[in-house]
Amino acid sequence: MRDRRAVKPNLVLTGMMGCGKTTVGRILAAELGWEFIDTDRLIETVTGRSIPALFREEGEPFFRRVEKEVIHGLAGKKRAVVATGGGAVLDRENRRVLQALGLVIYLKTSPAVLDRRVQSSSDRPLLSGATPGAVLAALLQEREEYYREADEVVATDGRTPTQVAAEIMRLAQRWGIGTGPLHRRAQEEGEYGNGKTDGNKGGC
């Protein structure tokens, strides 16, 4: 965890596919009146192709190179909530840029919950042709130490997106970010675990 006296001009969400970065990020951006940025969507805009198509036609190394360019292009951004791809943290330079960009929040989610959330999606290239639960557990084990470099860790199991966003807002306020509570909406939603998370079909 870094020094809370540091200026935090943005919020950055990290975590595995299915952890809810896009859904939670949109809620936070609406609450703060900030721009919402999904790095996977930026990659699709830059390349003119979907994430599954990029993996299929160019391979993961190409995807990671474009992802790195997109993340580095965010330097200097202010008043934005940024949802990152699940594997973005594997690159040390990506982690450095994201840490400089803003307050980094890791949305921690168990493999069992991740598995349940992504079951209805057919557009997760890293899960193609494999047993999702086993792949997710292996990916999480590989990435966990990097996710843990975040400023704050927020558990999502058994929580709705709005409840997670409300917790992030409470933490962000300690860093001098934001003012508005989300408690009313947090009491009105059902759990994440319905398999309908963020609508982000990249999830890499």
Secondary structure as the mmCIF struct_conf table of DSSP 4:
data_model
#
loop_
_struct_conf.conf_type_id
_struct_conf.id
_struct_conf.beg_label_comp_id
_struct_conf.beg_label_asym_id
_struct_conf.beg_label_seq_id
_struct_conf.end_label_comp_id
_struct_conf.end_label_asym_id
_struct_conf.end_label_seq_id
TURN_TY1_P TURN_TY1_P1 ARG A 4 ARG A 5
BEND BEND1 ALA A 6 ALA A 6
BEND BEND2 ASN A 10 ASN A 10
STRN STRN1 LEU A 11 THR A 14
TURN_TY1_P TURN_TY1_P2 MET A 17 GLY A 18
BEND BEND3 CYS A 19 CYS A 19
HELX_RH_AL_P HELX_RH_AL_P1 LYS A 21 LEU A 32
TURN_TY1_P TURN_TY1_P3 GLY A 33 GLY A 33
STRN STRN2 GLU A 35 ASP A 38
HELX_RH_AL_P HELX_RH_AL_P2 THR A 39 THR A 47
BEND BEND4 GLY A 48 ARG A 49
HELX_RH_AL_P HELX_RH_AL_P3 ILE A 51 GLU A 57
TURN_TY1_P TURN_TY1_P4 GLU A 58 GLU A 58
HELX_RH_AL_P HELX_RH_AL_P4 GLU A 60 HIS A 72
TURN_TY1_P TURN_TY1_P5 GLY A 73 GLY A 76
BEND BEND5 ARG A 79 ARG A 79
STRN STRN3 ALA A 80 ALA A 83
HELX_LH_PP_P HELX_LH_PP_P1 THR A 84 GLY A 85
TURN_TY1_P TURN_TY1_P6 GLY A 86 GLY A 87
HELX_RH_3T_P HELX_RH_3T_P1 ALA A 88 LEU A 90
BEND BEND6 ASP A 91 ASP A 91
HELX_RH_AL_P HELX_RH_AL_P5 ARG A 92 LEU A 101
BEND BEND7 GLY A 102 GLY A 102
STRN STRN4 LEU A 103 LYS A 108
HELX_RH_AL_P HELX_RH_AL_P6 PRO A 111 VAL A 118
TURN_TY1_P TURN_TY1_P7 GLN A 119 SER A 120
BEND BEND8 SER A 122 SER A 122
HELX_RH_3T_P HELX_RH_3T_P2 PRO A 125 LEU A 127
TURN_TY1_P TURN_TY1_P8 SER A 128 GLY A 129
BEND BEND9 ALA A 130 ALA A 130
HELX_RH_AL_P HELX_RH_AL_P7 PRO A 132 TYR A 147
TURN_TY1_P TURN_TY1_P9 ARG A 148 GLU A 149
BEND BEND10 ALA A 150 ASP A 151
STRN STRN5 GLU A 152 ALA A 155
TURN_TY1_P TURN_TY1_P10 ASP A 157 GLY A 158
HELX_RH_AL_P HELX_RH_AL_P8 PRO A 161 ARG A 174
TURN_TY1_P TURN_TY1_P11 TRP A 175 GLY A 176
HELX_RH_AL_P HELX_RH_AL_P9 HIS A 183 ALA A 186
TURN_TY1_P TURN_TY1_P12 GLN A 187 GLU A 188
HELX_RH_3T_P HELX_RH_3T_P3 TYR A 192 ASN A 194
TURN_TY1_P TURN_TY1_P13 GLY A 195 GLY A 195
BEND BEND11 LYS A 201 LYS A 201
#
